[in-house]
Amino acid sequence: MEADIRFTVLGAVQVLRDGAALPARSPQQQALLAALLLRSGRAAAAHELIAAIWGEESPDSALSSLRTYAWRLRQTMEEDRAAPRLLVSTGDGYQLLVPPSSVDAVRAEGLAAEAARARTAGREAECGRLLTEALGLWQGEPLAGVPGPFAEQQRSRLTALRLALTEERFEHHLREGRHALVIPDLIAFTHEHPMQERPYGFLMRALYAAGRQADALAVFGRARHVLAEELGVDPGPELSALHARVLAGDPLLLGPAREQDADVARPVAPKAAESADALVRPAQLPADAADFTGRASEVEVLCRALTDPARVSLPVVSVTGMGGIGKSTLAVRSAHQAKRDFPDGQLYADLRGNAQEPADPGAVLGSFLSALGTPARGLPASAEDRARLFRTTLDSRRILLVLDNARDPAQVRPLLPGSAGCGVIITSRSRLAGLPTTLQADLDVFDTDEALALLRSIAGARRVADEPDAAAELVGLCGHLPLAVRIVAARLAARPGWRVETMTSRLADERLRMGELRAGDLAVAAVFELGYRQLTGDQARAFRLLAPVARPSIGLRSAAAVLGLDAYDAEDLLESLVDAAMLEAPLPGRYRYHDLVRFFALQLAAPAPEQQADEKADEGAAALGRLLEHLLAVARSAFQRMVPGDPVGRILGGDVASGPGFSTVADARDWVTSEFDCTTDAVTLAATRGILGTDTRLLRTAADLLVALTPFGRDIPYTQLAAAAGLVAEAAVAQGDDQAEGRARFVCGNVALQNTQLAEADRQTALATEACRRAGDTVILRQLLNDRGLIAQFQHRYADAVECYDRAIDLARELGHRSGELVTRLNAAQARLRSGLGEEAVSMCEDVLVALRRETGDPHSTSYAWYVHGMALHELGRHAEAVISYTECLEMCVATGIRGREAHARFRLADTLRAMGKPGDAVPEAERALALCEELGAERDRGNCLLVLARALADLDDAPAALARARQALAVFTGLGIPDAEQAQSLVRVLESGAGLVTG
């Protein structure tokens, strides 16, 4: 019979076998055990465990120490250490194979979920029992004494869970009518947790229902004082509204009474007004925020819509936006600004749209009617009758309603007055389609100035002024979300010894950011959690799956691939997430997360306990696989549009028929630039999660996908492409896949060549060449030989360049790759030109030009042929003919938008004009070329432009300007580490000596 093994983390970390505690281990071993226990059975790689135990400051011996800790844990837990069954190795990491129910924290979460379901079903007794059982699992501070960032993060999470369960139990007792009995515990709890706002409300309700109205009001005063002193904020709308209801003697607050509380005195609701002259004028608006910042135009627009004297129907304004964006604050500010136009009073209700139990419209109507003077005995029983009475009561009266945090139109409709003299402000995360709204205000995050203004108003203007850069970075890390800025500002205000930079550095780690955005009962994660709980299963799955690859945004078809849906169904699902304010749609067909919402999505816990722990990992891997295959299909189409006829397009994997056809190069380029981040993120994720190391098909898909993007080097962050390709190459080497390695290293070498990192380009292309030869991948091998020829040419190894080009030409002929053959012949012509074979170079260019006119007419190849032809003519001293060739090249480049080649042709033309004795004509051409190179970020070409410009200026006897340009050219070439620096150095010496210019 197997032993019953259990684990505790809600207190000291312990392992219990058959109820007996096993010997305690070192704090670091406990940290390893906790990191595995709280991953719900998922495997953890070594680097993840090292980060969990030591964080960024891990020692050099971390890996060996990790192995030792695992060995010692096996000594403690395993009955047969030679064949471990609990703590097993996976890859370079470990996995703990134990039932989720054996971990007390997981049991607590499961009991909490069961309690919520019992409450929803109206089984209050069962709900209370489950909450008590869950809270009984805590034996002290979670993970007591366990070091490391993971333990600290989980300690905060589990402590927050305990507080939430305690609050749920208090609310359960109030629903059960145990008002008097729960008061002592609530008093103790509010003193122990003075920043938690919700328990103050519980205590106020309990005291009020127990006949202690004055004490209930005193609790509100204490809460307001504590929040103002500690955080510099006023009580939130919910607590303020409760205060107003206590003042008004709302009978709905009395709730049910149990027998033990039956003899407690109850407050009496105020009598209804007896005449029209004594109408009750409720004033229920929460206090306006003293530090209200920005939103001036929004306030003005809302107030204008509410108070328009020409209105003939009820003005209803709706404020929507994501959690934490300041909807309620804006609504309350606008209501205070507009209330002078509503002299008969203001009504306020928090409809709790994101809670598990939204406010019942009938109960809200009862509260409103009571506030308007209707006696409790006069309240109709049904919500429909209450709505009729409400509209009747408000007829001919001018009252402003604020309906905060609405869930859906059905909740709001019964609460709308019928009189055009009234006004309504509604806040909701989602658009309330179908309501008769006069104005829809969709809130966005603060701009930088607004965010900094809020930071100054709370943390202090001097601190922000002293560190302006750190302050701007801080609000940027907050995503300019008002709630997040308020939280970091409150934390700074409470810690006068902290610098702004201190807070900035704490938020810099993306893994810890959500945990840092918490102050008292304000927490960004809690706001997002409310929205997440409202999602359906399909919405929640989409929300989780898209987060890793939707940076900064993702297109509809790519998202559909991730989700395994067709585009139509995916669009419906994504638009529903936009409606729920969990996604944004900046453009039709594109979706993105707010930065903080994305971090929240990335850090979501494992699925529900009934779901197998490895299901989520499998689901994520399958989603990545679908996305990579979709991206390759589309990228292959883009490649074929960009370089038609190139055989590389034929050998790439992927079903080209499933990708969209691109009618123009511009369309293909737009797709590549819009999905580039998504592409490299998907490849990086697949590599870092080890997926590429176990799936040959997916490994080759990733390699081919990156190859398909290489023609778009000027349109994408090329170094980002190389980083992803490096990961694919590592995975290919580990798996022994020569084809994938050769193609990934080809990308790395191509990027290094484009960036003139010649040593790295030489290393990567050499490795790629060997891999392609082993794999028989001749198409990519031809490309590599061409690139190696360019590298040799840049290094002035012209004989080696000619050899590489000639071999590439032979391969191109074998493959029937005519356009590739012609381009490589032009490269070979350049190399021969540099070797002193000018006439041969001219002849080769003219042969290519004839072939291009006859066969393809491709503007890229043709402009390149005219360019090399001009270079060869210049070297032979046939300057007038060279000018004609450069002019042909320029006209074609300008007409077709080939800007890199345009820059080349302009500085070469400038050099030819200077050689013809026309330096005055040469300078403007060189300057135009320089501006283009700077715009394109082409450093080597920029150096050439500077060199030509320096010579032309020297010919014009402007020695100071010439020397400045020559020194700039020298700095460029020296930084790139290429031989061209010798020419620049020589020119600098001549100009510094004041001697006559030696032309070059």
C-alpha positions, 0 to 999 in steps of 0.5 A: 500500500502506497504511503499518503504524502501531503505538503503544506505551504500555508505556514512552514513548508513541510512534507508529511507521510501518513500524517507524520512530518518528515525532517525539515530541509534547508531554506533553499531546499524548501524554496525548490520544493515550493517552486515545484509544488506551486506550479501545479505539476508542471515541469520547470527548467533549471533556469526557471528554478534558479531564478525562483530560488536566487533571482537575478543574483544567482551564484556561479554554482547555482546549477550544481547547488540545484542538483544537490537540493533535488538529490536531498529532497529525494532522500527525504521524500522518495521511498526508492531513491534509485527510481524516483516517482515523485521528484523526476527529471525533465530535460535539465529541470524537474517535475513533482508528480503529486496530486494537486489535492496533496498541497494545502494551498491548492486545496484552499483554492479548490474550497474557495471555488466550491464556496463561490459555487455554493453561494451562487446556488443559494446554499449558504450553510454549505458556503460558510462551512467551505470557507471555514474549512479553507481558512483552517488550512492556514498555520501562519505566514505562507512559506514561512522563512522560505527565501527567493523571489518566487517564494516572496511572490507566492507569499503575497498571493497566498496572503491575499487569498487568505484575506479575500476568504476572510472577507468572504466569510464576513460577508457570509455572516452578514447575509446570514444575519449574524450582525451582532456576533460578527462585530468583534471580529470585524473590529479586530480585522479592520485594526489589523488591516487598516488599508483594506476598505471593504471590511470597513463597509462590513463593519458599518453594515453590521453596526447599523443593522445592530442598531448602532447607527452612530458607531457605523458613521464613526467607522466611516470617519476612521476609515477616511482618516486612515486612508487620507493619512496613509495613502492620500486618498478618499474612501472609494465610491462603494464605501462612500455610497454606504455612508450615504445610505447609513445617513439616509437610514436605508431600510435595505441595509437592515438585512435578515435577522437571526434569532440571536440578534432579534432583540437588538434595536433597529434604526427606523427609516425616515418618514416620507415627506408630507408635502411637495414643499418638503421633498426629500433631496438625496445627496448620495454622490461620493466625495470628489477626488481631491487629486483629480487629474486631467480629463478636462475635455471629457468632463466638459463633454459629459457635463454639456451632454447632461445639461443641454437646455435644448434636450427633449429626452432623458440624457444618458451618458456612458463612460466605458474603458478597461479596469483601473482607467478612472471611469468612476472617478471621472463620473463622480467629478462630472456629476459634481460639476453638473449637479447644480443643474439637478437641484432635486438631488443626486442618487448613486449606486455601485451596481457591482457589475464585475462581482460574482453577484451584481447588484439586483435592480429591484434592490437598487430601486428600493434603496433609491425610493427610500432615499426619495422618501418612500416608506418601507411599507410602501415599497412594491414587492416586484422589481417591475412595480418598483421601476414604475413607482421610481419613474412616477416619483421622478416625474417633473423632478430634476435628479441626477443618477450615477450608475457605477460599474454596470454589468449589462443593459438588462441591469440598467434599464429598470433604473432609468427615469422617464423624465427628460429633466433628469440625467444619468451617468453610467460607467461600465467596462463594456459598451452597453449596446441597446441602451438609449445613450446620448453620449458614449465616452470611451476612456483611454489611458493618460498621456504622459503629462496627465500621468506625471501630474497625478504623480506630482499631486500625490508623491510631491512635485519636488520629488518628480522635478528632482528626477524627471527622467525616472518619473517619466520612465515610472509612469511608462512602466505603469502603462499610463494607467491611472490606477497604476500611477496612483498606486506607485504615487501612494507608495512613494508618498508613504515612503519619503526616503525612497527616490523615484528611481527606487520605485522605477527599478522595482517595476522594471522586472516584468515578472514582479511588476504586477506584485509591485502595483499594490498599495493597501486595498488598491491593486491593479491585478485585483481590478483585472481579476474582476474582469477575468472572472466575468469571461466565458471559458472560450474567452478566458482561453483566448485571453491566456493563449494570445498574450505571449504572442500579441506584442505589440499587437496581432492580426486577426488571421494570426490570432485565429491560428493561435486559437484554432478557429476560422477567421469568422469565429475568431473575430467574434471571440476577439471582439467580445474580449474588446467589448469586455475591455480585456483587449483593444482593437487599435485598427480593424482586424488587429488586436492588442493588450494594454501592457499591464493587462498582458502581464496579468494574462502572462502570470495567470495561474494554472487552470482549475484543479479538475484540469490536468496540470500538463493540459495547459502546457500542451495547449500552449505548445499546440497554439504556438505550432498552429501559429508558426505554421500559419505565419510560414504559409503567409511569409512564403507568399510574401517572399515570393511576391518580394523576390519572384522566381527565387527558388528559395520560395519553392523550398520553404515549408508551409502550405502556400495555398493557405496563405493570402496572395499579395497583389503588390510588394507593398502589401507583402511588406505591410504584412511582414512589418505588422506581424514581425514582432508576433513572428519573432516572439512565437519563434523565441517562445517555442525555442525557450519552452523547448518545443523546437527541441522535441518536434522536428517539423516545428523546428524546420517551420521556425527556420523556414519562417525566418528565412522567408523574412530575409528579403525585408531587411530594410523594413524590420528590426534585423537584429531581432530576426537574428536573435530568434534565428540564433535560438533556432540554430541552437535547437537544431544543433541539439537535435542534429538537424543540419537543414534547420541549422544551415537555414537558421545560421544563414539568417544569422550570417545575412543579418551580420552582413547587412550590419557590416559585422564582418567577423560574425558574418564570416563565422555564421556563414561558414557554419551554415555552409558546412551544415547545408553541404551535409544536408544537401540544401543547395538552394540555401548553399547558393545564397551562402556562397554569394554572401561569403563573396560579399564578405570577402569583397568588403574585407578586400579579399577580392580573389576569395570573393571571385571564387565564391561568386563563381561557385554561386553562379555555377549552382544558380545555373544548376538550379535554373535560378536565372535572376540569382545568376545575373545578380551574382554575376554583377557581384563578381563584376565588382570583385573583378573591378577591385582586382584591376580587371575593369574592362572585364567588369564592364563587359560582364555588366553589359552582358547582364543588362542585355539579358535583363532587358530581354528576360525579366526587366526586374528593376532591382537587378537592372538598377544594380547592373547600371550601378556596377556598370557606372563604377567600372566606367569610373575606374577606367576613367570614362567619367562621362559614360559613368555619369550616364550609367549612374543617372539611369540607375537613379531614375529607376531607383526613384521611380520604384522606391529602391532607396538604398540603391539610390543612396549608393548611386548618388555618392558614386555619382558625386565622386565621378563629378568630383573627378570631372572637376565639378566639386560644386555639383558633387557636394549636393549629391553627396549630401543627399546620399548622406541624408538617405543613408542616415535615414536608412541606418546604413553605416558603411554607406554613410562612411562612404558618403562622408568620404566622398563629401570630404574630398569634394569639400577639399577640392572647394578649398573648404579644408575645415569642413572637409577635415570634419567629414573625413574624421566622421568617415574614419570613426564610422569605418573604425567602428565597423572594423573594415579596411576602408578605414585606411583610406579615411585615415590617409585623407585625414593625415593629408588634410591635417598636414595642410598639404595639397589633396591627394585624390582617390 
